[in-house]
């Protein structure tokens, strides 16, 4: 669900057991699904079950990669698991936040099947540094 909501990518398998990655940037119907879900009008389950021509979500294509636990002093805490999947190369310009840039530099030289070697079950907590009157900074591993 998060992959589709945040990135507009939907990993599916069709009735012939063929896997594909649908994209809201290149498919008008998928873009309409993405808008309806983002606007809160429909759920991903509704969109798949009603409009999908026998498509199923392809959760097997998602490989566990990392786990982040929100620091203890945050009001709301999250125990978040991250997954990776293969996507076609993208030649456009993108600006990435430090956590994403860090993780991508770790995986860029590995195939999807080798990512299990990078994955760890250890929870990684961003560390908060008290900088006095300065801006709070998060230090990522």
C-alpha positions in Angstrom: 0.0 0.0 0.0 2.7 2.5 1.0 4.7 1.8 -2.3 1.6 2.8 -4.2 0.6 5.7 -2.1 4.0 7.3 -1.8 5.6 6.3 -5.1 2.7 5.6 -7.5 4.1 2.1 -8.1 1.9 -1.0 -7.9 3.5 -4.5 -7.9 0.9 -6.9 -9.3 0.6 -10.4 -10.7 -2.0 -11.2 -13.4 -4.2 -14.3 -14.0 -1.3 -15.8 -16.1 1.0 -15.5 -13.1 3.0 -12.8 -14.8 4.5 -10.1 -12.6 4.5 -6.4 -13.5 5.0 -3.1 -11.9 2.3 -0.6 -12.8 3.2 3.1 -12.6 0.9 6.2 -12.0 3.4 8.2 -14.2 2.9 6.1 -17.3 -0.6 4.6 -17.0 -3.7 6.8 -16.9 -5.9 4.2 -15.1 -3.3 3.7 -12.4 -2.9 7.5 -12.1 -6.7 7.7 -11.5 -6.5 4.9 -8.9 -3.6 6.8 -7.2 -5.6 10.1 -7.1 -8.7 8.4 -5.7 -6.7 6.7 -2.9 -4.6 9.8 -2.2 -7.8 11.9 -1.9 -9.3 9.4 0.5 -12.2 8.5 -1.8 -11.2 4.8 -2.2 -9.0 2.3 -0.6 -6.3 0.3 -2.4 -8.3 -2.9 -1.7 -11.4 -1.3 -3.3 -9.5 -0.3 -6.4 -7.8 -3.7 -6.9 -11.0 -5.7 -6.3 -13.3 -3.6 -8.5 -11.1 -2.5 -11.3 -8.2 -4.9 -11.7 -9.1 -7.5 -14.3 -7.9 -10.3 -12.1 -4.8 -8.6 -10.8 -3.4 -9.5 -7.4 -0.9 -7.5 -5.3 2.5 -9.0 -5.7 3.9 -9.0 -2.2 6.4 -11.7 -3.1 8.3 -9.2 -5.3 9.0 -7.1 -2.2 12.2 -8.1 -0.3 12.8 -7.1 3.3 15.6 -4.6 3.6 15.6 -2.5 6.7 13.8 -1.7 9.9 13.7 1.7 11.6 12.4 2.4 15.1 11.5 5.9 16.0 13.6 7.4 18.8 12.2 6.9 22.3 11.6 10.6 23.0 9.2 11.1 20.0 5.5 11.6 21.0 4.5 9.0 18.3 6.6 6.0 17.7 6.8 3.8 14.7 8.4 0.4 14.1 8.8 0.7 10.3 9.9 -2.0 7.9 11.3 -1.2 4.5 11.2 -3.4 1.5 12.9 -3.1 -1.9 11.8 -4.3 -5.4 13.2 -4.1 -8.9 12.2 -1.1 -11.0 13.3 -0.1 -14.5 16.2 2.4 -14.5 15.2 6.1 -14.2 17.3 8.7 -16.0 15.6 11.9 -14.6 16.9 14.1 -11.8 15.8 13.4 -8.3 16.6 14.9 -4.9 16.8 12.4 -2.1 16.7 12.9 1.6 19.8 11.5 3.5 18.2 8.2 4.6 17.2 7.3 1.0 20.5 8.4 -0.4 22.3 6.4 2.2 20.3 3.2 1.6 20.6 3.6 -2.2 24.4 3.9 -2.0 24.4 0.6 0.0 22.3 -1.3 -2.5 23.5 0.1 -5.8 26.1 -2.6 -6.4 23.9 -5.6 -5.5 21.3 -7.5 -7.4 17.8 -7.9 -5.9 18.6 -11.6 -5.0 21.7 -10.5 -3.0 19.9 -7.9 -0.9 19.2 -10.4 1.9 23.0 -10.1 2.7 22.5 -6.4 3.4 19.3 -6.8 5.4 19.6 -7.1 9.2 16.9 -7.9 11.8 18.6 -5.4 14.1 16.4 -2.3 14.7 18.3 0.9 13.6 17.4 4.0 15.5 18.2 7.5 14.2 20.2 9.2 17.0 19.2 12.7 18.2 22.0 15.1 19.0 21.4 18.0 21.4 22.8 21.0 19.6 21.7 23.5 22.1 20.0 26.4 20.4 21.0 25.0 17.0 18.6 23.0 14.8 18.0 19.4 15.9 19.9 17.0 13.7 19.3 13.3 13.1 22.4 11.2 12.6 21.8 8.2 10.4 24.0 5.1 10.4 
